[in-house]
Amino acid sequence: MATTFKLRVVTPERELLNQDVEAVVAPGAAGEFGVLPDHIAFLTTLVPGRLIYQSDGRRQVLAIFGGYAQVADNVMTVLADGAETAAEVDVEAARKAARDAEERLAKLDPDAQEFADATAELGRSAARIAAASEKAG
């Protein structure tokens, strides 16, 4: 039985992570899910949130902005719309972006494209804040 598996996190801009890990908790569309070595194969969509992984006994956190995750043959591949390490997060900028998105949402028609855009920005900001809070905690 394997004790680790490969975690790859790729965004349109870069490969953020490619390393052996002991466990992952990710933000799936149906709720958070966990992956351990020798996990059954599956494919799922991701929503903005924290991707938490354990490597060498240390807990690490990424902010994920949505995308897809595939698990197969002891490899978890995350194709993320965007992602940042907790250390890369500018918390004050994320808080400002969240406030701005909330203000826009209050004024927009829920059927408008701008409403969907503001909702997505709010999700990305919340993921950044949550990842940065995890780092500090």
BAKOLVO-59698 format. One record per residue (C-alpha): residue number from 1; residue in three letters; chain; x, y, z. Coordinates in steps of 0.001 Angstrom, whole numbers, plus 500000, padded with zeros to 6 digits. Layout:
# residues N
num  residu  chaine  east  north  up
NUM  Ala  A  X  Y  Z
...
END
This chain:
# residues 137
num  residu  chaine  east  north  up
1  Met  A  500000  500000  500000
2  Ala  A  501339  503408  499011
3  Thr  A  501935  506033  501701
4  Thr  A  502024  509002  499302
5  Phe  A  500649  510020  495923
6  Lys  A  501509  512717  493394
7  Leu  A  499607  516030  493544
8  Arg  A  499819  518264  490483
9  Val  A  498148  521691  490465
10  Val  A  498171  523452  487112
11  Thr  A  496666  526828  486168
12  Pro  A  496557  528473  482742
13  Glu  A  499630  530498  483793
14  Arg  A  501823  527927  485562
15  Glu  A  502356  524610  487228
16  Leu  A  501910  525605  490857
17  Leu  A  502640  522258  492477
18  Asn  A  504037  518854  491519
19  Gln  A  505018  516811  494554
20  Asp  A  504337  513728  496629
21  Val  A  501737  514221  499366
22  Glu  A  500091  512111  502064
23  Ala  A  496572  513594  501868
24  Val  A  494467  516273  500150
25  Val  A  491200  518005  501048
26  Ala  A  489698  519946  498139
27  Pro  A  486600  522113  497534
28  Gly  A  484337  520055  495261
29  Ala  A  481066  521235  493748
30  Ala  A  479209  518761  496010
31  Gly  A  481277  519721  499090
32  Glu  A  484776  519174  500394
33  Phe  A  486322  515806  499620
34  Gly  A  489463  514020  500740
35  Val  A  491997  511986  498815
36  Leu  A  494456  509486  500306
37  Pro  A  496978  507139  498683
38  Asp  A  495416  504364  496565
39  His  A  492180  506360  496226
40  Ile  A  489588  505144  493741
41  Ala  A  489692  506915  490365
42  Phe  A  487285  509816  489871
43  Leu  A  486775  513172  488180
44  Thr  A  485001  516158  489733
45  Thr  A  484532  519880  489382
46  Leu  A  486044  522280  491885
47  Val  A  484624  525491  493314
48  Pro  A  486594  528380  494805
49  Gly  A  488008  527463  498208
50  Arg  A  490972  526036  500086
51  Leu  A  492918  523066  498817
52  Ile  A  494709  521637  501850
53  Tyr  A  497446  519065  501447
54  Gln  A  499864  517302  503757
55  Ser  A  503445  516788  502652
56  Asp  A  506230  515465  504888
57  Gly  A  503813  515743  507812
58  Arg  A  503269  519497  507220
59  Arg  A  499912  521023  506344
60  Gln  A  499958  523398  503337
61  Val  A  497165  525509  501850
62  Leu  A  496370  526822  498381
63  Ala  A  493560  529119  497302
64  Ile  A  491804  527458  494346
65  Phe  A  489456  529447  492104
66  Gly  A  487541  526525  490562
67  Gly  A  488361  523978  487886
68  Tyr  A  488581  520192  487748
69  Ala  A  490272  517443  489745
70  Gln  A  491086  513960  488508
71  Val  A  492389  511108  490634
72  Ala  A  493845  508052  488903
73  Asp  A  496746  505679  489542
74  Asn  A  497979  507508  492662
75  Val  A  498064  510895  490892
76  Met  A  495691  513765  491646
77  Thr  A  495728  516347  488884
78  Val  A  494042  519686  489533
79  Leu  A  493363  521834  486485
80  Ala  A  492513  525060  488261
81  Asp  A  491000  528205  486773
82  Gly  A  493521  529960  489031
83  Ala  A  495351  529286  492273
84  Glu  A  497700  530928  494761
85  Thr  A  499753  529690  497656
86  Ala  A  498727  531078  501043
87  Ala  A  501981  533066  501101
88  Glu  A  501106  534770  497794
89  Val  A  497745  536070  499016
90  Asp  A  497423  539822  499590
91  Val  A  494774  539703  502321
92  Glu  A  493930  543404  502261
93  Ala  A  493456  543348  498478
94  Ala  A  491273  540234  498813
95  Arg  A  489137  541893  501493
96  Lys  A  488722  545001  499330
97  Ala  A  487786  542893  496304
98  Ala  A  485208  541019  498421
99  Arg  A  483673  544297  499650
100  Asp  A  483558  545676  496101
101  Ala  A  481923  542475  494803
102  Glu  A  479327  542540  497594
103  Glu  A  478485  546174  496786
104  Arg  A  478089  545346  493085
105  Leu  A  475916  542317  493875
106  Ala  A  473530  544450  495936
107  Lys  A  472860  546652  492888
108  Leu  A  472671  544050  490103
109  Asp  A  469906  541943  488609
110  Pro  A  470609  538262  489436
111  Asp  A  470050  537390  485762
112  Ala  A  472739  539804  484522
113  Gln  A  476184  538576  483456
114  Glu  A  477715  541197  485758
115  Phe  A  475998  539447  488688
116  Ala  A  477718  536159  487762
117  Asp  A  481048  537981  487393
118  Ala  A  480697  539644  490823
119  Thr  A  479687  536309  492384
120  Ala  A  482802  534677  490909
121  Glu  A  485016  537506  492207
122  Leu  A  483474  537126  495664
123  Gly  A  484268  533382  495567
124  Arg  A  487888  533993  494549
125  Ser  A  488294  536603  497290
126  Ala  A  486799  534278  499900
127  Ala  A  489179  531486  498802
128  Arg  A  492162  533830  499145
129  Ile  A  491083  535023  502596
130  Ala  A  490432  531461  503804
131  Ala  A  493823  530235  502554
132  Ala  A  495651  533163  504161
133  Ser  A  493773  532629  507438
134  Glu  A  494759  528957  507415
135  Lys  A  498406  529958  506967
136  Ala  A  498209  532323  509924
137  Gly  A  496360  529832  512127
END
